[in-house]
Amino acid sequence: MNTQLIADAVRNSRGLDEATVWDRLFAFWFRRLVYTQIWEDPEADLAALRLPVGSTIVTISSGGCNALSYLTARPAQVYAVDLNEAHLSLLNLKLAGLRGFSSYAEFWQFFGEAASLSNTGLYLERLRPLLDAETRAYWDKCNVLGRPRHAYFTDGFYRHGMLGRFIGLAHLLAKLARIDLAALLNGKADAPERIQAQDRLHRLFHSPLARLITATPALLFSLGIPPQQRALLGADAPLNEVLHERLLRLINGHPNATNYFAWQALHRSYPGPGDACLPPYLQRSQFERMRDGAGLIIPVHANLRQFLEGLPAREVDAVVLLDSQDWMASEEIRALWNAIDRTGSEDVRVIFRTAGKESPLENQELASLRQIWRRDEERSAAGFARDRSGIYGGFHCYERR
């Protein structure tokens, strides 16, 4: 079921006749755990949405970080929808942690630090009994060496997943290129060691090796970039140069003392417990709200459009599409927005990111959608500026006309 849903999504991105071998390979690849952390800033999302208390939110789940973080807005419910069972299994594990752990310290040790040998005991004694059969089977499953997936939390969870391993490869290349990642993360902007690190980073991204890696679609699958999105990301510029520009925005655009995305990119971990440099759901001050609101999170394994079509009319106040439309053909986007139109309340707002700068709704072939929806230029610009992850080309906020 999991593989079929993802295969259908890839087919909808081009049509059966246009789907390439790379598309089919990506569908197979993407059924794995790709993201151990979601790469959209939930604080930018909530600032753009400005939701009243008691709102109903529909979001693509990914790793579940943002679905949980939206509880800070005191919603009535949050539907976390995803095609990928591995990502939903991660969300379900976090929900079990909120129900089963007795303190913030335990929750932080397991999901924040995520690198303690004693987490095996916490999983077996506190989390596993609370999991449904499918989620339990996912985390209990062993690899070829006989190591269960829940052991990821004993040696650095954020080093796992397809993206975590890809970042690990990037760290190895950085080491070979003598790039001081600690200087990029902690150094002052005008410090000689940081300037030197950025110069070496520039040379690495403009090397023949970087051009080779970015020219091979399969090597970017671990970034969660399907072939269709890869074309949008590159646009008219070489992909290695685009990725270099996005990385610089990630590490230079906001103070790294409060930018946990930079920490994940350069250190594959969070700096420590507390509130200053963590996603909201992991912050100490939000722990009780997370525990109290965990029952408001509803994980759903489904195609997002089909899920929306099954909801009552005027049910939803906010829809968060992440970057999913970069996968889609125009007709699938049209069908998705028709479902949002039917399901959304009068004041519904929709936000999403794009690999490129332009919103797909601004294309001529989707002009009919602009008779119903308008892009809020001010909120879109503010969302883009506020998003600490810095890896997307565009942030878009839409509302009804």
Buried (B, 14 or more C-beta within 10 A) or exposed (E): EBEEBBBBBBBBBBEEEEBEEBBBBBBEBBBBBBBBBBBBBBBBBBBBBEBEEEBBBBBBBBBBBBBBBBBBBBBEBBBBBBBBBBBBBBBBBBBBBBEBBEEBEBBBBBBBBBBBEEBBEBBEEBBBEBBEEEBBEBBBEEEEEEEBBBBBBBBBBBBBBBBBEBBBEBBEBBEEBEBBBEBBBBBEEEEEEBBBBBEBBBEBBEBEEBBEBBBEBEBBBBBBBBBBBBBBBBEEEBBBBBBBBBBBBBBBBBEBEBBBBBBBBBBBBBBEBBEEBBBBBBBBEBBEBBBEBBEBBEBBBBBBBBBBBEBEEEBBBBBBBBBBBBBBBBEBBBBBBBBBBBBBBEEBBBBBBBBBEEBBBEEEEBEEBBEBBEBBEEBBEBBBEBBBBBBBBBBBBBBBE
